[in-house]
């Protein structure tokens, strides 16, 4: 059961994602969470460092869609100045929003990845949609809302079980294949 929460890859931040490797593997789309993945939940706009990274992502030929469970006001205010398409109130880990993101990019699941900070929403939803999943360390967990805090407690139990079974690596990098 907990194997569905295993990401394909673990990195500290989005800046640690090897874009060259993804491109070489045929990936052309990045579906990314917003809060605690790109910026902290309390940061209203993209940081200069993130703007530079997003510019690099697009220069390398990737499309980006922000997929967030947060509301349209929060996600729209963040994504619109960047010219990035977004899907708010996504209801992750449900698959409908992931499919909409793929349709928006006009890509099959094999050519896209999901980047997020939560096993129960981003990783589970991405895996259910047939996507390569990349888990990042949450930027500012102290700023998370009550629902995310509940998810984190469940993730802690899942992580302990996965480690006990020897399925969770202690260092980042590629995980098991699909």
Residue pairs with C-beta under 8 A, 6 or more apart in sequence:
2 158
2 161
2 162
2 167
3 162
3 167
4 124
4 127
4 128
5 119
5 120
5 123
5 124
5 155
5 158
5 162
6 123
6 127
6 162
6 167
6 168
6 175
6 176
7 119
7 123
7 133
7 134
7 135
7 175
8 132
8 133
8 134
8 174
8 175
8 176
8 177
8 178
9 132
9 133
9 134
9 135
9 172
9 173
9 174
9 175
10 134
10 135
10 136
10 169
10 172
10 173
10 175
11 17
11 134
11 135
11 136
11 137
11 172
12 136
12 137
12 172
13 136
13 137
13 139
14 32
14 37
14 38
14 50
14 53
14 115
14 136
15 49
15 53
16 136
16 172
17 115
17 134
19 56
19 57
19 60
19 62
20 60
22 30
22 62
22 113
23 60
23 61
23 62
26 110
26 111
27 62
27 111
27 112
27 113
27 132
28 61
28 62
28 63
28 105
28 107
28 111
28 112
29 62
29 63
29 64
29 65
29 101
29 102
29 105
29 107
29 111
29 112
29 113
30 57
30 62
30 63
30 64
30 65
30 112
30 113
30 115
31 64
31 65
31 67
31 98
31 101
31 102
31 112
31 113
31 114
31 115
31 126
31 131
32 38
32 64
32 65
32 66
32 67
32 114
32 115
32 116
33 66
33 67
33 68
33 92
33 114
33 115
33 116
33 117
33 118
33 121
33 122
34 66
34 68
34 70
34 74
34 75
34 78
34 79
34 86
35 41
35 68
35 70
35 74
35 117
35 144
36 117
36 118
36 138
36 139
36 140
36 141
36 143
36 144
36 148
37 115
37 116
37 117
37 122
37 136
37 138
37 139
38 46
38 50
38 66
38 78
39 45
39 46
39 47
39 50
39 78
39 139
40 139
40 140
40 143
41 140
41 143
41 144
41 145
42 140
42 143
44 77
44 78
45 77
45 78
45 81
46 54
46 78
46 81
46 82
51 82
54 64
54 82
54 84
57 64
58 64
63 105
63 107
64 84
64 85
65 84
65 85
65 86
65 87
65 101
65 104
65 105
66 75
66 78
66 79
66 84
66 85
66 86
66 87
67 86
67 87
67 90
67 92
67 97
67 98
67 101
67 114
68 74
68 75
68 86
68 87
68 88
68 89
68 90
69 89
69 90
69 91
69 92
69 121
70 88
70 89
71 88
71 89
72 88
72 89
74 88
75 86
75 87
75 88
76 86
76 88
78 86
79 85
79 86
80 86
85 104
87 97
87 100
87 101
87 104
90 97
91 97
92 98
92 121
92 122
92 124
92 125
93 120
93 121
93 122
93 124
93 125
93 128
94 125
95 125
95 128
95 129
97 125
98 114
98 125
98 126
98 128
98 129
98 131
99 129
101 112
102 108
102 109
102 112
102 129
105 112
109 129
109 130
109 131
110 130
112 131
112 132
113 126
113 131
113 132
113 133
113 134
114 122
114 123
114 125
114 126
114 129
114 131
114 132
114 133
114 134
115 122
115 134
115 136
116 122
116 123
116 126
116 133
116 134
116 135
116 136
117 135
117 136
117 137
117 138
117 139
118 138
118 148
118 151
118 152
118 155
119 135
119 151
119 155
119 158
119 159
120 151
120 154
120 155
121 151
122 133
122 135
123 133
123 135
126 132
126 133
127 133
127 178
130 178
132 178
138 144
141 152
144 152
159 168
162 168
167 176
169 175
